[in-house]
Amino acid sequence: MFVGEFGARLRTREIEEDIPTRVNAAVDFEGVRGGVTEAISEFLAATPYEGPRLVMDLDLVEQAYRRLHASLDGAPLYYAVKANPNPQILRRLNQLGARFDVASRGEIARCLELGFDPGRLSFGNTVKRPSDIAFAYANGVDGFAFDAEEELVKIAEAAPGARVFCRLLVEECDADWPLSRKFGCAPEMAERLFLRAVELGLKPIGLSFHVGSQMRDPSGWRKVLTQAAALWRRVSLRGVRLEMLNIGGGFPARYSEGAPPMAFYGARILDLISEAFNGHPPKIIAEPGRGLVGDAGVIEAEVLLVSRKSDDDPKRWVYLDIGKFGGLAETTDEAIRYRILTDRDGGAVGPCVLAGPTCDSVDVMYERDPVMLPLGLKAGDRVLIPATGAYTTTYASVWFNGIEPMQEFTVG
Ligand SMILES: Cc1ncc(COP(=O)(O)O)c(C=O)c1O
């Protein structure tokens, strides 16, 4: 995989510069160290294995938050709660001064139960139930996304006078996990909707977009920033004074392909914003999810079976006790390629297709491009899957095949 702006595979050194020092060297993998901190290793060693488990190191979440916050010159960061809604993570981020991008009533309720200031929550889902809008507004949330006239009407009825921001459509998307098509509207429509929002008594405050999740190339922000700046100028000429540009999420975690250091993202994106806005950048906010929690978590799972489909099949099938339905949904279309660490690393390896434990043939991972795993791997071995802190615990089925959900623990 190549990162466009660099035109070459990222060098390990660039990646290593940004990784924490508290990393267990025993789990090096292809030159990219795993993010399996001592605290995580100690927890795994001390706690009996009862099934797949995700261990999150809160100190790594804190480091990621501090790095991104600094690299975006202190711009407010609204953590996308959907990435990992674990209360301990939310608490740590709240202590650090984070704000929260919430997608549903459930996420709002969780933040409120934790005692967070509702004024620091932003309802970023463009598709909301009227009763959830009313719940949010009654509880002090005052920032609602929209990308359609019908949504504006809902907001005006359920949250009269609320502050609203328009999500722009991002048509071309090079992100590993695209979020294009489904969300946002074209700039011309956005312009009309801003005027409609004013007519409806709402307060248009800004523009948002999402370049797609796991956007490894910072120049992926360029095109939409140019569109956003042009739209910003047009609506301002029509009397709508916007005050914030929400540059969304998209900041990457370190999977097999690696990613540039976080500091690089901030600097590059700030440059692109300045360029698009002719040297007069607006106030920005960001909504990172994966970039804050992805690298902070490690899943431990167990090998249930290693087999071949025929005696001369060069590929082995490695069946794990976790698969697409139990937390590894983002392996769909091989979009996210996790690193797999085993105690047998360092010896001879061969190609393996991974599969989950359910009786569903969709529950297969990396069949198109198999992963190389030690030849000695066998049932009963444990594997570590680093950088699994985002979109795993909740992005899973409910008791499919009678399988209990993955457990989550925090350390640090
Ligand atoms: C509105 C919104 N903001 C932020 C995010 C977080 O994105 P990421 O995890 O790529 O940072 C998402 C992810 O789906 C989202 O839908």
The ligand as an SDF file (V2000), in Angstrom:
LIG
                    3D

 16 16  0  0  0  0  0  0  0  0999 V2000
  -19.6910   12.2800   12.2740 C   0  0  0  0  0  0  0  0  0  0  0  0
  -18.4470   11.5240   12.5460 C   0  0  0  0  0  0  0  0  0  0  0  0
  -17.4160   12.1720   13.1150 N   0  0  0  0  0  0  0  0  0  0  0  0
  -16.2660   11.5390   13.4210 C   0  0  0  0  0  0  0  0  0  0  0  0
  -16.1100   10.1940   13.1620 C   0  0  0  0  0  0  0  0  0  0  0  0
  -14.8200    9.5400   13.5630 C   0  0  0  0  0  0  0  0  0  0  0  0
  -14.0920    9.1600   12.4920 O   0  0  0  0  0  0  0  0  0  0  0  0
  -12.6480    8.5190   12.6440 P   0  0  0  0  0  0  0  0  0  0  0  0
  -12.7870    7.3480   13.5210 O   0  0  0  0  0  0  0  0  0  0  0  0
  -12.2300    8.2130   11.2750 O   0  0  0  0  0  0  0  0  0  0  0  0
  -11.7790    9.5470   13.2710 O   0  0  0  0  0  0  0  0  0  0  0  0
  -17.1300    9.4860   12.5290 C   0  0  0  0  0  0  0  0  0  0  0  0
  -16.9550    8.0760   12.1850 C   0  0  0  0  0  0  0  0  0  0  0  0
  -17.7980    7.4060   11.6550 O   0  0  0  0  0  0  0  0  0  0  0  0
  -18.3330   10.1680   12.2270 C   0  0  0  0  0  0  0  0  0  0  0  0
  -19.3660    9.5260   11.6690 O   0  0  0  0  0  0  0  0  0  0  0  0
  1  2  1  0
  2  3  1  0
  2 15  2  0
  3  4  2  0
  4  5  1  0
  5  6  1  0
  5 12  2  0
  6  7  1  0
  7  8  1  0
  8  9  2  0
  8 10  1  0
  8 11  1  0
 12 13  1  0
 12 15  1  0
 13 14  2  0
 15 16  1  0
M  END
$$$$
